[in-house]
Amino acid sequence: MNTLNETPQGMRTAIAFLGRRNAGKSSLLNTIVGYELAIVSDIAGTTADPVKKAVEIHPLGPCLVIDTAGLDDSGMLGEKRIRKTQEIIKDIDVGLIVIGDGIWTEYEQQVLDLCLQNQKEIIVVLSKADTNLDTADIERFLTQKQLAWVHSSVAAKNGTELLVEKVKNLKSISKMEDESILGDVVKHGDLVLMVVPLDLSAPKGRLILPQVQILRNTLDIGARAMVVKLDQLESTIEKFGDEIDLVITDSQVVLKVNEIVPPATKLTTFSILFSRFKGDLQQLLSGVKQIDMLNDGDKILIAEACTHHSLEDDIGRVKIPNWVREHTKKDLQFEIAAGPNFIDNLKGYSLILQCGGCTITKRAYINRINAAKEAEIPITNYGLAISFLQGVLSRVIEPFPETAEVYANNNP
């Protein structure tokens, strides 16, 4: 569970340790994080299911490290473990291919091909450097393949600092450090007003994750932040109206907030901000039009990236389906897919309604959008769908000029 002083998992650099059994993956991981996170044993196949842990790695910062099962695991159970490792690769940022015997085999080639196919950054780690293995051949091989590589010895305690530095200097990782949820929407000194309903979905004593993340991002930019409940909004607007540069609201109350916030003040939702930061807002915006094209009997997938107990008035499982049925006047079927792993078979769905994705990485969110694109199924997100159904979509995308212009041109 995230606390207010932890970087959420979805904002961390995801690094997977990949390789054959007994290559030294777990030992390397433990050395990098500085404590015994993964179980280390001479027995091949000690790591079964992928082990994920949120850690701080200097100078990388917040990371999600993933220890995986050996690629050469055998038997029916081994095949399942390998499939889980392959699923993990889809959503990581960096893959570290660990080789403990100085030999490049079909297993390393398999994981390399999978990483390249999914456009992942790769570094090969020649571990157990203290064993005096002759690695000249594999070094030449890796150089010919133009793969980054580094020697590492857990026993001798060297090589890990260079490895971490190489990860930090990867192009995609450097780019991630510069990205910001509000970076091109809010500037230093602006006043951002956040409308936060404290309903059943709000954890006791805390705000929900998207609210916490955007609040922190506002402060990081050097902007000012105010947080109010819905019943405090009107009086706050009366007092600070001219100073407010942006209002961000929970999607569930966007219609009421739209009625209170003056037309000249920019307004958007937490969910839309996340879909823009993590995904492809243009495609998600295009997908929202499918709501008006639904027919009786169509199946709609409600895709939640996290898992939680269904609430009496759950936004994804109750409110959105009810609003869509009311808007379309159609007899529709809704199915729920919850959790960090997206479903493999999207055939048969007419529309995917994806949550904001605050708990998964940007790469994982993009993978969901790409999967929908490949299956030729329209996809949109909670915030866009709710704003569309409430009739305020044009307004809540105004803070993003290019997107707003495209939408206006396509919806005269």
C-alpha positions in Angstrom: 0.0 0.0 0.0 1.3 3.5 -0.9 1.7 6.1 1.8 2.0 9.8 1.3 5.8 9.7 1.4 6.2 6.9 -1.1 6.6 7.3 -4.9 3.7 5.3 -6.5 4.6 2.2 -8.4 3.2 3.6 -11.6 5.8 6.5 -11.5 8.8 4.2 -11.0 11.4 3.0 -13.5 10.7 -0.7 -14.0 13.8 -2.9 -14.2 13.6 -6.7 -14.8 16.4 -9.1 -14.0 16.3 -11.7 -16.8 18.3 -14.8 -17.5 18.8 -18.5 -17.0 18.6 -20.3 -13.6 21.6 -19.7 -11.4 22.9 -16.9 -13.6 23.1 -14.6 -10.5 20.0 -12.5 -11.1 18.8 -12.5 -7.5 22.3 -11.9 -6.1 22.8 -9.0 -8.5 19.4 -7.5 -7.5 20.2 -7.7 -3.8 23.6 -6.0 -4.3 22.0 -3.1 -6.3 19.2 -2.5 -3.8 21.5 -2.9 -0.8 19.7 -5.7 1.1 18.4 -9.2 0.7 15.3 -8.6 -1.2 15.4 -11.8 -3.3 16.1 -15.3 -2.1 19.5 -16.5 -3.1 20.4 -20.2 -3.4 22.6 -22.6 -5.3 19.5 -24.7 -6.1 18.4 -23.9 -9.7 14.9 -22.5 -10.0 14.7 -20.9 -6.5 12.9 -17.9 -8.0 9.4 -19.1 -9.0 6.9 -16.2 -9.6 8.2 -12.8 -10.5 9.1 -10.8 -7.3 8.4 -7.1 -7.5 9.6 -4.5 -5.1 9.5 -0.7 -5.0 13.0 0.6 -4.0 15.2 3.7 -4.2 18.4 3.2 -6.2 21.0 6.0 -6.2 21.3 7.8 -8.5 18.3 6.4 -10.4 15.8 7.3 -7.8 12.5 5.5 -7.4 12.5 2.1 -9.2 10.4 -1.1 -9.4 12.8 -4.0 -9.5 11.5 -7.4 -10.7 13.3 -10.7 -10.1 12.2 -13.3 -12.6 12.2 -17.1 -13.0 15.0 -18.7 -15.0 14.3 -18.7 -18.8 15.5 -22.3 -19.0 13.1 -23.6 -16.3 11.6 -27.0 -17.3 8.4 -28.9 -17.0 4.8 -27.7 -17.0 5.3 -25.4 -14.0 8.5 -24.1 -15.6 6.6 -23.2 -18.7 4.1 -21.2 -16.7 6.9 -19.4 -15.0 8.5 -18.6 -18.3 5.1 -17.2 -19.6 4.9 -15.0 -16.6 8.4 -13.7 -17.3 7.4 -13.0 -20.9 4.4 -11.1 -19.6 6.6 -9.0 -17.3 8.8 -7.9 -20.3 5.9 -6.2 -22.0 5.6 -3.6 -19.2 9.2 -3.0 -18.1 11.4 0.0 -19.0 14.8 -1.8 -18.8 15.7 -5.5 -19.2 19.0 -6.7 -17.6 20.0 -10.0 -19.2 22.3 -11.7 -16.7 24.8 -14.3 -17.9 26.7 -16.2 -15.2 28.8 -18.6 -17.4 29.9 -16.4 -20.2 27.8 -18.2 -22.8 25.1 -16.8 -25.0 22.4 -19.4 -25.6 19.0 -19.7 -27.2 17.5 -18.5 -24.0 19.3 -15.2 -24.0 18.5 -14.8 -27.7 14.8 -15.5 -26.9 14.6 -12.9 -24.3 16.6 -10.4 -26.4 14.2 -10.9 -29.3 11.2 -10.4 -27.0 12.7 -7.2 -25.5 13.5 -5.8 -28.9 10.1 -6.7 -30.2 8.6 -4.7 -27.3 11.1 -1.9 -27.7 12.8 -2.3 -24.4 16.2 -0.9 -23.3 18.7 -3.8 -22.8 21.9 -4.1 -20.9 23.7 -7.5 -20.7 25.4 -8.2 -17.4 28.3 -10.6 -17.4 28.0 -11.7 -13.7 30.4 -13.8 -11.5 33.4 -11.9 -12.9 35.4 -13.1 -9.9 35.3 -16.7 -11.2 38.0 -16.0 -13.8 35.8 -17.0 -16.7 37.1 -16.3 -20.2 34.6 -13.8 -21.5 36.5 -12.6 -24.6 34.2 -14.5 -27.0 31.0 -13.2 -25.6 32.3 -9.7 -25.3 33.1 -9.7 -29.0 29.7 -11.2 -29.8 27.9 -8.5 -27.7 29.9 -5.7 -29.3 29.1 -7.1 -32.8 25.4 -7.1 -31.8 25.8 -3.5 -30.6 24.5 -4.4 -27.1 25.5 -2.5 -24.0 27.3 -4.8 -21.5 29.1 -4.6 -18.2 31.0 -7.0 -16.0 29.7 -7.5 -12.4 31.0 -9.4 -9.4 28.7 -9.6 -6.4 31.4 -11.4 -4.4 34.0 -8.8 -5.2 31.4 -6.0 -4.9 32.3 -4.3 -8.2 30.5 -3.5 -11.4 27.1 -2.6 -9.9 27.8 1.1 -9.8 28.8 1.2 -13.4 25.6 -0.9 -14.3 23.3 1.6 -12.5 25.1 4.5 -14.2 24.5 2.8 -17.6 20.8 2.4 -16.8 20.5 6.0 -15.8 22.1 7.1 -19.1 19.7 5.1 -21.3 17.8 7.5 -23.6 14.3 6.4 -22.5 15.2 6.7 -18.8 16.7 10.2 -19.2 13.5 11.2 -21.0 11.3 9.8 -18.2 13.1 12.0 -15.6 12.0 15.1 -17.5 8.3 14.2 -17.8 5.6 15.8 -15.7 1.9 15.4 -15.4 1.2 19.1 -15.3 4.5 20.3 -16.8 3.1 22.0 -19.9 -0.2 23.0 -18.4 0.8 24.8 -15.2 3.8 27.1 -14.6 5.6 28.3 -11.5 3.5 30.6 -9.4 0.1 29.4 -10.8 -2.8 28.6 -8.5 -4.3 25.1 -9.0 -7.6 24.3 -7.2 -8.4 20.6 -6.7 -11.9 19.5 -6.0 -11.8 16.3 -4.0 -15.0 14.5 -2.9 -14.5 12.4 0.2 -16.8 9.5 -0.8 -16.6 5.7 -0.2 -13.7 5.3 -2.6 -11.4 7.6 -0.5 -9.2 5.6 1.9 -9.8 6.6 5.5 -7.4 9.3 6.6 -5.9 9.7 3.1 -6.6 11.0 -0.4 -6.7 8.6 -3.4 -3.5 8.1 -5.3 -4.1 10.3 -8.4 -4.9 13.3 -6.1 -1.7 12.8 -4.1 0.4 12.5 -7.2 -1.0 15.6 -8.9 -0.8 17.6 -5.6 2.9 16.7 -5.4 3.5 17.5 -9.1 1.9 20.9 -8.6 4.3 21.6 -5.8 7.3 20.3 -7.7 6.6 22.8 -10.5 6.5 25.6 -8.0 2.8 26.3 -8.4 0.4 26.8 -5.5 -2.2 24.2 -4.6 -5.5 24.4 -2.9 -7.7 21.4 -2.1 -11.4 21.7 -1.3 -14.5 19.5 -1.1 -17.4 20.1 -3.4 -19.4 22.0 -0.9 -16.5 24.4 -0.4 -16.0 25.1 -4.1 -18.5 28.0 -4.6 -17.2 30.0 -1.7 -13.6 29.4 -2.7 -14.3 30.6 -6.3 -15.9 33.7 -4.9 -12.9 34.5 -2.8 -10.0 33.5 -5.2 -11.7 33.3 -8.6 -9.5 35.7 -10.5 -6.3 34.1 -9.1 -7.2 30.5 -10.1 -5.4 29.2 -13.2 -6.7 25.7 -13.3 -9.4 23.6 -11.6 -8.9 19.8 -11.4 -11.9 17.7 -10.3 -12.8 14.2 -9.7 -14.8 13.0 -12.8 -17.7 11.9 -10.7 -18.7 15.5 -9.9 -17.5 17.1 -13.1 -21.0 18.3 -14.1 -21.6 20.1 -10.8 -18.1 21.6 -10.8 -18.6 22.8 -14.4 -21.7 24.7 -13.3 -19.8 26.5 -10.6 -16.4 27.3 -12.2 -16.5 30.4 -14.4 -16.2 29.6 -18.2 -13.0 31.6 -18.4 -11.2 29.4 -15.8 -9.6 26.2 -17.2 -11.1 23.0 -15.9 -10.1 19.3 -16.3 -10.2 16.1 -14.4 -7.7 13.9 -12.6 -8.4 11.0 -14.8 -8.0 13.0 -18.1 -4.6 14.3 -16.8 -3.4 10.8 -16.2 -4.6 9.5 -19.5 -2.7 12.3 -21.2 0.4 11.8 -19.2 0.5 8.0 -19.5 -1.3 7.3 -22.7 -2.3 8.7 -26.0 -5.0 11.3 -25.4 -5.8 11.7 -29.1 -6.6 8.0 -29.5 -8.5 7.9 -26.2 -10.5 10.9 -27.3 -11.3 9.3 -30.6 -12.5 6.2 -28.8 -15.1 8.1 -26.8 -17.1 8.6 -30.0 -17.9 4.8 -30.0 -20.3 5.3 -27.2 -22.8 6.8 -29.6 -22.3 3.9 -32.0 -23.1 1.1 -29.5 -25.9 -1.4 -30.3 -28.0 -3.7 -28.3 -26.0 -6.7 -27.1 -22.6 -5.1 -27.5 -19.9 -6.0 -25.0 -17.9 -3.3 -23.2 -14.7 -4.1 -21.2 -14.2 -2.1 -18.0 -10.4 -2.2 -17.6 -9.1 -1.4 -14.1 -5.4 -1.4 -13.6 -5.6 -1.9 -9.8 -7.6 -4.3 -7.7 -10.0 -3.3 -5.1 -13.2 -4.4 -3.4 -16.3 -3.5 -5.3 -18.1 -0.6 -3.6 -21.8 -0.1 -3.4 -21.6 2.9 -5.8 -18.4 1.8 -7.6 -17.4 4.2 -10.4 -16.2 1.6 -12.8 -18.6 -1.3 -12.0 -21.8 0.6 -11.2 -21.8 4.3 -12.1 -20.2 4.3 -15.6 -22.3 1.3 -16.8 -25.4 3.0 -15.6 -24.5 6.3 -17.3 -23.7 4.6 -20.6 -27.0 2.6 -20.6 -28.9 5.8 -19.8 -27.2 7.7 -22.5 -27.4 5.1 -25.3 -30.8 3.6 -24.3 -29.2 0.2 -25.3 -29.1 -3.2 -23.8 -25.4 -3.5 -23.2 -23.1 -6.1 -21.5 -20.3 -5.0 -19.2 -17.4 -7.1 -18.2 -14.7 -6.2 -15.6 -11.0 -6.9 -16.0 -9.1 -5.8 -12.9 -5.4 -6.0 -12.1 -2.0 -5.0 -13.6 -2.1 -7.7 -16.3 -4.2 -6.8 -19.3 -6.3 -9.5 -20.9 -4.9 -11.3 -23.9 -8.0 -11.8 -26.0 -10.0 -8.6 -26.8 -12.1 -10.2 -29.5 -15.8 -9.6 -29.2 -15.6 -6.2 -27.4 -17.1 -3.1 -29.0 -15.4 -0.7 -26.6 -12.8 -0.6 -23.8 -13.2 1.8 -21.0 -9.8 2.1 -19.3 -9.2 3.7 -15.9 -6.7 6.5 -15.4 -3.9 3.9 -14.7 -2.4 5.7 -11.7 -1.0 2.4 -10.4 0.7 1.1 -13.5 3.7 2.4 -15.5 3.4 4.6 -18.5 4.7 1.8 -20.7 2.1 -0.6 -19.3 -0.6 1.9 -20.1 0.6 2.5 -23.6 0.7 -1.3 -24.1 -3.0 -1.5 -23.3 -3.7 1.2 -25.9 -1.6 -0.5 -28.5 -3.3 -3.8 -27.8 -6.7 -2.2 -28.4 -5.3 -0.6 -31.6 -4.0 -3.9 -32.9 -7.4 -5.6 -32.2 -9.1 -2.6 -33.9 -11.3 -2.0 -30.8 -12.0 1.6 -29.7 -10.6 2.5 -26.3 -11.2 5.5 -24.1 -10.8 6.2 -20.4 -13.1 6.9 -17.4 -12.6 10.7 -17.3 -13.2 11.2 -21.0 -16.2 8.9 -21.1 -17.8 10.5 -18.0 -17.2 14.1 -19.3 -18.7 13.0 -22.7 -21.7 11.5 -21.1 -22.2 14.6 -18.9 -21.9 16.9 -21.9 -18.8 18.8 -20.7 -16.0 17.1 -22.7 -15.2 20.1 -24.9 -14.5 22.2 -21.8 -12.4 19.7 -19.9 -9.9 19.2 -22.8 -9.5 23.0 -23.4 -6.3 23.1 -21.2 -4.7 21.0 -23.9 -4.9 23.2 -27.1 -3.8 20.8 -29.8 -6.2 18.1 -28.5 -9.0 20.5 -28.1 -8.5 21.9 -31.6 -8.6 18.4 -33.2 -11.7 17.5 -31.2 -13.5 20.7 -32.3 -12.6 20.2 -35.9 -14.0 16.6 -35.8 -17.1 17.6 -33.9 -18.3 20.9 -35.4 
